[in-house]
């Protein structure tokens, strides 16, 4: 079973950047597709990006061109580089498998964009 721990969130101003990390444990990590998701207050959890084991990626339209998903298989870690952040990017950010599985949701990491 894969366990996932997100980190790297914080409070930044509009236009700034953050890099989120998702540390995965479990021997199957390098063979599975991973994704990033977020949930803003009062809204449903939304897909942001996913990355396959071969490094190919896909993004939601809302973050395409601003966010970049990557993975370091040697470190069992998936990253989300977020640039040009906007107040509407404020949310709790989660990683999970792609497609996501209910029993792999973690605590997430809070990202707040505010001046």
Backbone torsions as a table, in degrees:
resi	resn	phi	psi	omega
1	UNK	NA	143.1	-179.7
2	UNK	-95.2	132.7	173.1
3	UNK	-111.9	138.6	-173.2
4	UNK	-125.3	134.6	178.6
5	UNK	-131.1	119.2	179.7
6	UNK	-91.5	149.6	176.1
7	UNK	-156.3	168.3	174.4
8	UNK	106.1	-3.0	179.7
9	UNK	-72.1	173.9	179.3
10	UNK	168.1	-170.1	179.0
11	UNK	-106.2	121.2	177.7
12	UNK	-134.6	166.5	179.2
13	UNK	-88.7	157.0	175.9
14	UNK	-53.5	138.4	-179.9
15	UNK	92.2	-14.5	180.0
16	UNK	-83.6	-179.2	-175.8
17	UNK	-125.6	157.8	172.2
18	UNK	-144.0	152.2	171.1
19	UNK	-122.5	121.2	177.2
20	UNK	-94.4	149.0	177.4
21	UNK	-124.4	148.3	176.3
22	UNK	-133.1	107.3	-179.9
23	UNK	-89.7	126.5	-177.1
24	UNK	-113.1	138.5	172.4
25	UNK	-113.2	154.3	-179.4
26	UNK	120.8	139.4	-170.7
27	UNK	-72.8	-16.3	-176.1
28	UNK	-92.8	2.3	-172.3
29	UNK	-51.8	-47.1	-171.4
30	UNK	-68.9	-9.9	-177.1
31	UNK	-105.2	1.7	-173.1
32	UNK	-115.7	153.6	174.1
33	UNK	-81.1	140.4	-177.8
34	UNK	-122.2	152.2	-178.7
35	UNK	-137.9	160.3	171.6
36	UNK	-114.8	143.9	-176.9
37	UNK	-141.1	164.6	175.3
38	UNK	-148.3	155.9	178.3
39	UNK	-136.7	115.3	176.3
40	UNK	-85.7	158.0	-179.1
41	UNK	-56.2	129.5	177.4
42	UNK	75.6	7.8	-178.4
43	UNK	-122.7	166.3	177.6
44	UNK	-76.1	161.8	176.6
45	UNK	-75.9	131.0	-175.1
46	UNK	-115.3	146.6	173.0
47	UNK	-72.7	140.5	176.3
48	UNK	-115.2	-50.1	-174.4
49	UNK	-163.1	152.6	170.4
50	UNK	-138.4	159.8	-179.1
51	UNK	-138.6	131.2	178.2
52	UNK	-84.4	170.8	-178.4
53	UNK	-63.5	-23.7	179.4
54	UNK	-87.9	0.3	177.7
55	UNK	95.0	-6.1	178.1
56	UNK	-70.0	148.3	-170.5
57	UNK	-133.2	163.9	174.0
58	UNK	-149.4	147.0	-174.7
59	UNK	-131.9	150.9	168.8
60	UNK	-71.0	149.6	-178.6
61	UNK	-58.8	-32.2	-175.4
62	UNK	-66.2	-20.1	-177.2
63	UNK	-122.7	-3.2	-177.7
64	UNK	-59.8	131.1	-179.4
65	UNK	90.3	-16.5	178.9
66	UNK	-111.7	-34.5	-177.4
67	UNK	-108.4	146.2	177.1
68	UNK	-133.3	124.0	176.6
69	UNK	-96.2	140.9	177.9
70	UNK	-149.1	168.1	179.3
71	UNK	-143.0	146.8	173.4
72	UNK	-120.0	98.2	-175.2
73	UNK	-64.9	-28.5	178.8
74	UNK	-66.1	-29.1	-179.7
75	UNK	-103.5	2.8	-177.7
76	UNK	52.1	44.1	-174.5
77	UNK	-133.3	140.0	173.6
78	UNK	-113.8	140.6	-177.5
79	UNK	-118.7	156.2	170.3
80	UNK	-133.4	105.8	175.4
81	UNK	-85.6	122.8	-176.2
82	UNK	-118.6	117.8	-179.6
83	UNK	-115.3	163.3	177.8
84	UNK	49.5	49.5	-175.0
85	UNK	-66.7	145.9	-177.5
86	UNK	-121.5	157.9	177.3
87	UNK	-55.5	-32.8	180.0
88	UNK	-72.8	-5.6	173.1
89	UNK	-82.6	-5.3	178.9
90	UNK	-61.6	124.0	-175.9
91	UNK	-177.7	172.8	166.2
92	UNK	-91.5	128.6	-176.3
93	UNK	-105.0	134.9	-176.8
94	UNK	-127.3	149.9	164.9
95	UNK	-110.9	159.6	-179.7
96	UNK	-166.0	176.2	171.2
97	UNK	-66.4	168.2	170.5
98	UNK	-127.4	123.9	-9.6
99	UNK	-60.1	156.6	-176.7
100	UNK	-69.7	153.4	176.8
101	UNK	-122.2	137.8	-171.3
102	UNK	-56.9	-39.2	-173.3
103	UNK	-83.8	8.1	178.5
104	UNK	-111.0	2.0	177.0
105	UNK	-67.9	132.0	176.8
106	UNK	-101.0	-158.3	-178.7
107	UNK	-79.9	-21.4	-178.0
108	UNK	77.5	176.3	176.9
109	UNK	-134.3	132.2	-174.6
110	UNK	-79.6	130.8	173.8
111	UNK	-120.0	124.6	-179.7
112	UNK	-126.3	126.2	179.0
113	UNK	-112.0	113.8	-176.3
114	UNK	-157.1	144.1	175.3
115	UNK	-93.7	NA	NA
